[in-house]
Amino acid sequence: MWSGEDIKFMRRALKLGKKGLGYTAPNPAVGAIVASQGMILGEGWHQKAGTPHAEIHALRSAGDKARGSDLYVTLEPCNHTGRTPPCTHAILQAGIRRIIIGTLDPNPKVTGGGARFLRDRGLEVETGCLRYECRLLIAPFTKHVLTGMPWVRSKVACSLDGRTATHTGHSKWITNQKARSSGHRLREISDAILVGKGTIAADDPQLTCRPGGKTGKDPIRVVLDSALNIDTSSRICQMKSPAPTVIIGVKGRATDEHRQAIEASGTRVWFTPPDKQNRVSIIDVLRMLGDFGVQSLLIEGGATINGAFWDQALVDEAFFYYAPMVIGGEDARPAIGGSGSVEIGTAKRLSHVKHHKLGDNWLVSGLVTDIDSFWS
């Protein structure tokens, strides 16, 4: 159905759209291409909420050459006025002849509206080019729109035998610089990053974003600490960043003195009801973050935090960084804790698995959630 040219241009639009990951919330990441007779005339991507959408950037880039040309866009153009005017009107005014859409808008209130508007006005409209890849690009947006909760990425750096530290707690560094830089890219594309109080006590991290050694967009920093016992002199409470730090405790477990001390450092404090173990309720954390506008969440905690998310089937995507070493020892820290699976048949399995070589390290990533299920 799709020509080699269609595939090529949509792949380029996808590559452009990925540049917006982590920057566009509450909007989705989108890329667009204006092309004619095998030539790219203009291109663009959505860079930040409140700024022009991908289609507008592409049309402006093409200028008058857009008339009679084709427009490739990873997501159905909007047909409503929000913080910016509807893209469908700009597409009509530009004189686009044919539009190829990767996937329709997942929002049930508007899905198909943009495509229908353009088709009714004489444009040739085709949908579904590289549909799966385009849906994957907007998976965080889609889950947030349909469930009110963020897309959850679980990230682990471990030895070949699945250990994140020795039995003494020593862990720096298991993975190499390339792997750590890749991990910072995950921070950059995520709206928030979550750890437990144990990670703060052990490593005193800043949880900032430094992909390739360069300063990037810091995610919102979230720390789970049921009793609010975090050391307020820790770097995460003292650092200055445009992105806030949020400590989440359990209602009734923390004293007002602890809460006031944390808030005095400029750090926010939230509470959830207790779960069955009288700890922070993970599902309530996700709902609160969703209400706060977080579309994507990166879990960087230790075995306990990661295990809690895996046990409750709340992980959507996994990233495992492996170093070619064996730590050994029954008391060495595992990558994933929690209750785990009772039988192999019930173990969590990944789909669409990818392998990336990072020097002598490997990144194995894959999906836990079937993104097509959001459209079924």
Phi, psi and omega in degrees: 000318183262136179283164177300327179293318178301314181298316182299314183290324178290325177297322177295319178297321178296317179299320177293316181301325181296339178294337181270353182303129180090353185243346193259349183307139010275007178272164176276163173278129184219143174235153182214150180226135168255125184219157176202134178052043176080004183245138173278123182259336180193154180206161179185171177214157177286124188258330182193145179302137180092350177256169182306145178284171184303317182299321181294316177300316181295317180294318178295323179295323180282330181064221182295340180292347181293333182298125180081005183262179178257146177242124176253125181220137186290334182228144178312129179299145180287148180236029180221160179266121176240238175283345176226159179294163180295135180291332181301322181293318179295324179295317177297313182296329181284346179081027177299137182272317186219139178234131179248118186251130180293308180211150177287160178297131181285346181291115184299341180284338185231352187304132180084347184294317180294315179297317180295319179301315181288320179296319180295342181254019169097359178282148172279117185242125177234141182233153173103006177289120185051046185305312184298313180298322179290325176292323179296322179302323184255018182305316178299317178298315183298311180298320181295318180295318187273333184240343184080006181239157181282158170288127187254123176251127177259124182239132181224139172241120188211172175280176180298332179267020172073030179254141179255353178193161176286176180293344176271353181095001181285131185219359185254123348246139176279310182266163183274180184296322180296319179294319180293323176295321176297321177297325177291330175295323175298321176297319183296323183272000180254144179285331182214155178232138186234135175222174175258171182295334179297322178295320179295316181294322185280319190246343185047055183282160173267334182058041176266178183244120181223062181295129179065021181082359181260154178287129179241192178283120179287136174281163170297133182260127183237129179237127175270121183211091190310316185258006181057048180265010183301144177285115184289353175271358179297155185298327183292334178273339186259342185288153177256126182203147176299333180273134182285160170251133182236125174258127183247121180243186180255133177304129176091346181264332184263146177276157176298328180298315179295315180300314182295323179295319179292314181295330178294336178278358181092008181263141180278152178233127174240162177228148171238162169295157178289147172274192184295336178263012181063032177247178178302134179279112184299316182296324177290326175300314180297320179295318180295317178295321176299317177296332180279356178096008180281120179265332183223135184232129178256121178269116179240015181287182179278199185299321183294311181294311179300318180299323179297319179290319179293318181300324183267013178054045182250007178266133179258330185210142185236144178226112180246118177262123183247134174253147183281066177215157176239119181274315178070174178097128180296332183264002175293149186286129179280163179288317183235126178258219180081194181282325180075186182273145178281321180228157179300325181295339180258003179295149179289127179245145180263149173242166180050049183287138178234148178236129178233128178274128180236083188065235177265010175256164178229142170251122174248120182229159179184174182262141171261323180269136174278105186294334178295339180295338178292338182259355184275000000 
